Amino acid sequence: MCEFFVKADPILYEQRSRTVRIHGVLTSIRLENLVWDTLAEMAEEEGRTTNALIALFHDEILAHRGEVPNFASFLRVTCMRYLRRQTLARPETAKKPALVSVSPLAPAGPARHRAA
């Protein structure tokens, strides 16, 4: 089981900082490349930019919780929940145990991980 995880391309878990504007305020968020890629995928599905999606998440968590103590961790967990929901929605994986049902995530091409 561990072989699948330890053979992940190191660029996927390399961290990268990006500057995001939330209500006119620039803030820096440091996340793993795979998290940035997942956020970009989610944004594309919503017809938004990644920055717009992040600002929306910030507004919604602030409205729901009244504070945002660790926004980067919230974004990581949001991505994991998104990927889990995708996996569980597939009929062929619905009856498998959780660790087995996680589909392999193909590493993205190197161009996706270059600094902007």
N, C-alpha and C positions, 0 to 999 in steps of 0.2 A: 504494500500500500504506500509506504513512504517514498518509494522510488519515483512514483508519479509526481509527487510534490517537490522532492529535492532536485529533480531534473528541470525545474522551471527556469526559463531564461532569466539570468540575473537582472537584465534590463527591466523586467516587469516589476521587480520590487525595489529598484533604484528610485530614490525620492527626487522630486523636482518641485521647486517653488514656482508659483504663478501669482501674478498680481491680479486681483479681482476687484471690480468697483461695485460696492453695495451702497445704494442710496448716495452716490456721489463721493463716498469715502473709499480710498484705495486701501486694500488690505492684502497681505501676502498669505497664501495658503500652501503648505508643504505636504504633498501626498505622493504615494507611489505611482509609477507610470501606469500600472494596471488600473488603479482607481481613476486616474485622469481619463484613460481610454473608456472605462465604463461610464463615467459621467458624460463623456462626449456621445456615447451610444444612446444614453437615456435622453440627452438633450435633443438629439436628432429625431428620436421617436416622438418627442413633444413639439417638434418644429421650432425649437429655441436654440440659442447659442449656449455653450457650456456656461459662460458667465451669467447669462440670464437665468438659467436653471439653478445655479448656485445661489443667486440673489433670491430667487423664489423660495428655495429650501430655507434660507436664512430667515425670510419673513414668516414662513409658516411655522418653523420651530420656535421662533420668538413669540408669535401669537399663541401657540399651543402651550409652551412652557414658561413664557415670561422672561427667559434668559437663554443664552447660548454659551454654556460654560466651556465646551470643547468641540468647536464646530468641525475641525478636521476629523476627529473621531466619529462624529455624527455622519459626515460624508462617507467615511469608510464603511460604516455599518449600513448606511443607506444603499451603497453599492452591493454589499453582500446580500442584503435582503432582496434587492432587485434581481441578482443572479439566482438566488434560491427560488424566487417566485417563477422565474423563467423555467428553471429545471423542474419544479413541481407541476408546472402547467403542461408539461409534455406527457402524454398518456403512456409512452413506453418506459418512463422513469418513475411514474407515480407509485408503483408497488415495490421499488427497490429500497434497501436501507439507505440512509442519508449519505454516508461516505461513498457508497457505490454509485449513487445517482448523480453525483457531481460530474458534469461533462467536462472533458479536457478543454482547457482554454488555450487555443493556439496563440503563440506569441505574435504580437503585431510586428509589422515590418519596422526596421530601424528608423525610417523617416518619421514615424509617428512620435518618436521619443526624443527628437532633437529639440533643443531649447528654441523657444520662439524668438 
